[in-house]
Amino acid sequence: MKHFENIAKQINSLPYDIRAEVIINNLLENNDLQSDNFIVEKDGQFSRAYRYDVLDAESGNYSFGSEAFLKLVLSRDSIYDMLPENIVHDISNHTAENNVDIMIQEYRIKKQDQKNSRLFFQPFENEIFSYGIRIENFEQDLFCQLHSSNSPELFYELWGIRKDVPPEMASRLIRILPFAYKIVGNTAVTCRVFSLLMEEEVRISRKSWKKYYDDMQNSCLGSCKLGLDMVSGNNYDHYTDHINLSIGPLKNGLFSDYLNEGKRKWFLDLLCSYFFSAETEIEITILLSKQEEDFDLNVTKDTVLGYNTRI
């Protein structure tokens, strides 16, 4: 009993408007309170404009028992306040000819009905309040993880990031994505962002057109149709954005990670989808260091045709 009185005294002395869920969650985390040692009572929003969320905190005990608990009176609407008046109160006897004694009697009856109704809905409101505490606990843990070195798993699902991506790279991307609208379109800033996220030197070159050749689409007289495949030449100019991403020489990653379904290859494709438009043609060039380019047959070092196996 004394313990709850001390807690109630500290809550009543708080000089700030703090939500009840924050206070209870803090008490639960510090083991100063158990999940079944508190109740809330909602007293309507009439005084909320000039009072705190917690109007009063006091210690109490259950009827016919000695078990104590902490009681918080909140300036919030209860279920009773949200329901139409005729659901709880009998308004069929209202007449203009009622004298003062009858009006006083009706007022007392309504006050008793109000008290009974709030008491009836209190178990439901306490259960709803307990879910609010869980939400508050989840949000506090989430905000703590936001300031840690690794981002919460929730953001991996939100932004579609695979779990096998190095956590440092994924965490940087998650922190930068809210500012993507300031980065897209600025080649210099995009280049710095890619270098930061990939942990490699990245260079970006852009041009607005590219010439394409196709030797397989030659037209033969007698078998071609005008307007369909009767064209002169086998090349054409494609006037869209063409980006060349040059990554390397590699210092922190393996070349095999940029091939097929490698984790860095997938992460690089994800970056391109966020920072370049869908119609942009992207060509990626991976550069190896001079030591990696040397052709050396051994058990521990991989050889890649066209990179370190050439004359």
JOGIVEN-V893164 format. One line per field, one symbol per residue. psi: psi as a letter, one per 40 degrees, with the letter a starting at -180 (. if undefined). burial: I if it has 16 or more other C-alpha atoms within 10 Angstrom, else O. A space follows every 10 residues. Layout:
psi->???
burial->???
//
This chain:
psi->dddddddddd ddeheighid ddddddddde feiieefiii hheiededde iidhdihiii iiifiehiih hhhigihidd deiideddih edehieehad dddddddddd dddddddddd eddddddddd dddddddddd ddddddeidh iiddddddef hidehhdddd dddddddeed dedhehdddd dddddddefi hhhhiiieii hiigeefihh heeihheceg ihifiihhgi hhhhhhhahh deiiddeeib fidddddddd ddddeiideh hhhhhhhiid ddehhhhadd hihhhedegi .
burial->OOOIIOIIOO IOOOOOOOOI IOOIIIOOOO OOIOOOOIII IIIIOOOIOO OIIIIIIIII OOOOOOOIII IIIIIIOIII IOOOOOOOOO OOOOOOOOOO OOOOOIOOOI OOOIOOIIOO OIOOIIOOII OIIOOIIOOO OOOOOIOOOI IIOOOOOOOO IOOOOOOOII IIIIOOOOOO OOIOOOOOOI IIIIIOIIII IIIIOOOOOO OOOOOOOOOO OOOOOOOOOO OOOOOOOOOO IIIOIIIIII OOOOIOOIOO OIIIIIIIOO IIOOIIOOOO IIOOOOIIOO OIIOIOOOOO OOIOOOOIOO O
//
